[in-house]
Amino acid sequence: MSAPTARAFAPGSVGNVGVGFDILGHSIAGIGDVASVRRIDAPEVRIAAIRGCVTELPLAAARNTGGAALIALRQALDLPFGFELELDKGIPLGSGLGGSAASCVAALVAANALLDTPLSAQALYPHALTGESAASGGRHGDNVGPMLLGGLVLTTATDMTPVRVPPQWHAAVVHPHAVLETRRARAALDGSYALRDFVAQSANLAQVLLGCERGDPGLVRAGLLDVLVEPRRASLIDGFADVKRAALDAGAMGASISGAGPSVFAWCESLPQAQHVGDAMRAAFAAHDLPSDLLLTPIAGPAARMLP
């Protein structure tokens, strides 16, 4: 008999959602990574193949987000067996769409199905944080949390909390054909910050979360303004100011950088509005000689799932 195998899909994500740096994110429908995991007798994790990439990713398990997550899982459970992993990348690298997180979540969900006693999503969360840190250098859950639970999720160092969002609210996520390496984007955040900006950001985050729970677009419009991170990263994205202005002029509740960028997201009150806003954002990028792709997704997007 062949060794037990499992396949899983993890969606992309909008990390930070502007006002929730490293703690708030939502999943994206229609884009993601697939992991195929085989249970092996050897007590180790190895990566057999990575497909779909335009840039080479490490095959050394400890340096790969999927491999690092499975190593953490094995060690925590003291498993007598190991895993062989294959990844099919569907998220562009350096896009700000959660590609590194999707690989580790897909790997964990697939491997979890091969355990004698599968774990809950919450129990997988710390291992996902470990996997994500292999790429970003930090244990932040704003990407892996939404992938594990689906939708908009508030994360801490130990927990994930889903946030209710009206099902008709959608996001337009525009990915320009450019690459922005996560570590470079994080380096732009070095330096000191004024206390008044932390106060303003806290108020903005509170308004966004309360607006989502109440289904109040007015609160979201008032709060979806990043005064801490966006000002320091905006210059890394060609045409960002014009793209954001185009989104707001077209009626978006708010817009900002998706994850580390260069993708830009805008929150809208309906799918037709998201289409209109997304078209305006693409036109603004085109004015800066940047072709782009548009993703339309419910803010209450999908969670990672098993595949046949």
N, C-alpha and C positions, 0 to 999 in steps of 0.2 A: 504494500500500500504506500501511496505517496504521503509525505509529511503534511500535517494540517496547515492550511493556508487561509488567509482572510484578506479582503480588500476593503478599503474605506476611503471616503471622499471628505475633505475638509474645505469649506468655502473660504473666500477671501474676506478681508475685513477693512473697515475704516477705523484706524487706531486714533486715540486721543479725542476724537470728535471736537477738536479745537480746544475746548475749555477743560477737558479732563485728561491732561497729560499723564500718560502711563497708567491711567486707572479706568478710562471709559472708552468703549468701542462698540461697534455693531458689525454684524456679519453682512456679507454681500452675496446676493443670489447670482448664479450664472457663471461664476469663475471659481477655480479652486485647484487643489492638488489631490492626486490619488496615491495611496500607499498600498503596496502588496507586501504582506508579511508572512513568512514561513517559519514555523517552529522547528528548531534544529536541536540535535542532541548536544552539540558543543555549548558550554556555558559562556557564550559570548554574543556580541552583536556585530554583525557585519553587513555592509551595504554592497549588494550585488550589481546594482545599476541605477543610474539617474538619467532619465530621458526628458526631452522637451525643453532643454535649457540652451540658451545661446551663449552662456558663460559657464565655464567649468565649475562645478561645486565639489567640495571634498568628499571622497569616498571613505576616508578615515572616520569611523563611527563617532568618535568623541568630538570631532570638529564639525559634524553635520547636525542640524537641529533635530532631525528625525532619529538619527543614531544616538545622540546624547540623551534624548527623552527615553528611548528604550533601555539604555544603560542605566539610567536612574530608576526606571521601573523594575528592572531585574534586581538591582542592588537592594531596593527597598523591600521587595518581596522575597529576597533570597531564593530566587528561582533556580532549580537544578538544570534548566534547559536555557537555550538562547533563541535569538531571532535573526533571520536574514531578511533584509529590507530592500525593496525596489521602489523607486519614486518616479512618478510621472508628473512633471511640473506643468501646471496650467496657468500659473501666475507669473507675470514678467518679473525678473529680478530687479531690485532697486526701484520698485514702482510705488511704494507706499501703500500696497494693497494686502500686506500681511503674508507674503510668500514664504518667508522663513517659518512663521508660526504655523501656516497651513501644513507644511511638511511634517512638523513634529506632532501636530494634533491628529492628522490622518494616520501617522505611524502608530500613535498610542491607541487610537480607537480600533485599528485593525488588530494590533497585538492583544488588546484587552479581550477581544473575542476568542483568542486562543488560550486564555487562562482557564484553569479549572473552576475558579470562582471570579468572574469578571467584577471589576470595580465600578463604582459610580463615577459620573463626570467630575464631581467634587474631589473624589479620591485621585483622579488622574491629573487634576489641576497642578499640584506641585511638580509633577514630572514634566508637564508641559512648560512650566516656568523654567525649569532646568534646560530643556531643549531650546527654548527661545533665547536663552542667555548665550548659547553657543554662537549665535549670529550677532546679537545686539550688544552683548557684554553686560546686560542687566536682566534682573528677574522682574519683568513687568507683564501684567496680565491683560492689557487692553486689547490685544489681538487674540490670544489663545482662549480667553474667557468667552467672548462672543462665539467663537468657533465651537467650543464645547457645548454651550447652552443654547445658542441661537439668539438672534435679536440684539437688543441694546443691553449691555451688561456693565455693571460697576464692579471693579475688582480691587482687592487689597493684596497684601503679601500672602494671605492664607485663604481668602474666600472669594466667591463670585456671587453677585446678586443681580438677578434679571430686573430690568426696568421696563414697565409697561409702556407701550407706544401705540397710538391709534393705528390700526391695520392699514388705513388708507394713506398714511404718511409714507412718502418715498424719498429716496436720495438719488441724485444724479451724481455719478462719480466719473470724472473725466481723467483719463490717463494719457498724458502727452508722451510722444515717442522719445523719451529721454530717460536717463538713469541717474538716480541720486542715492549714493551709498549711505546706508543707515548710520554708520559710525561718523561719517562726515557731517551728516545732518545733526547728530547729537553733539558733535564738537562745536557747532555754531551756538550752542546754548551755554557755553562756559561764561563765567563772569557773575557779577552780583546783580541782584534784583531789588527794586524798591518795595518796601513793605506795602505801600498803597496799591501796588499792582497785584500783590497777593490777595489783598482784601477785595479788590475789584474782580479778580478771577474767581475767588470763592463765591462771591455774589452771583456771578454769571453762571457758574456751574450749578448752583442751587436753583436758579431760575429755569435752566434747561431741564434738570431732573424733575422739578415740580411741574413744569409745563408738559412734559411727556406723560407723567402719571395722571394729570388732570385732563390731558388732551387739549391744552390751551396754547394755540400757536402764538398768541401775543407774548406769553412768558418766554417761549423759545426765541422769538424774534428779539426780545430785549436782552436775552442772555447769551446767545450764540455768537460771542465775540471774544476771541483769544487775545489777551493783552500781554501774555508772557512769552509764548513760544513763537507764534506766527510772526511777530515783528523781527525776530532774529533769523528766521528761516526763509522769509519771503524772497530775499534777494538771490537765493539758491535756485529759484524756479523762474525761468524766463516768462515774462508776461503775467506773473501771478496777480498783481494788482488789477490789471485789466480783466482777467478771468473772474476774479471775485466780484468786481463791480458789475460785470455782465450778468452774473448769477443773481445778484441783489436787484438789479434793475429789471430782471425778468420775473421777479416775484418770489425768489427763494426766502425762506425764513432766516437763513444764515448760510455762510460758506466759509471754508477754511481748508487747510492742508490735510490730506489724508495720510495718517501715520507720519513717516519722515519725509513724505513727498517723493516725486514731484506731482503725484496725482492730487486732484482737488475735488472736494465733495461739496454738495449743496443739499440742504434739507428742504423738502417741499411738502405741501399739504395734500397732493394727489399725484397719481401717475402721469396724467396729461401735463400737469404743471412741471413735473420733473423732466419730461421730454422737452418741453419748451425751454426750460432753464439749461438743460444739458446742451441743446443745440446752440444756445447763446454762448456758453462756455467754450465749446469747440471752435466757434467762429472767432472768439477772442484769442485762443491759442494759435489759430491759423494766421491771424494778423501778425503774429510773431514768428511766422514760418515754422510752426510746430504742428505737424499732424497729430491727431489724438483719437482715442477710442472712448466711447460713451457706454457706461454700464448703468442700467436702471434697476433699482432694487428696493423692496420694502425695507424700511428701517428695522422692522421686526423680521429680519432675514432668517435664513435656515441655519440649522446646526449641522455639525459633522454627522455622517451617516455611513452605515455599512453598504457595500455594493455586492451584487451577485458574484 
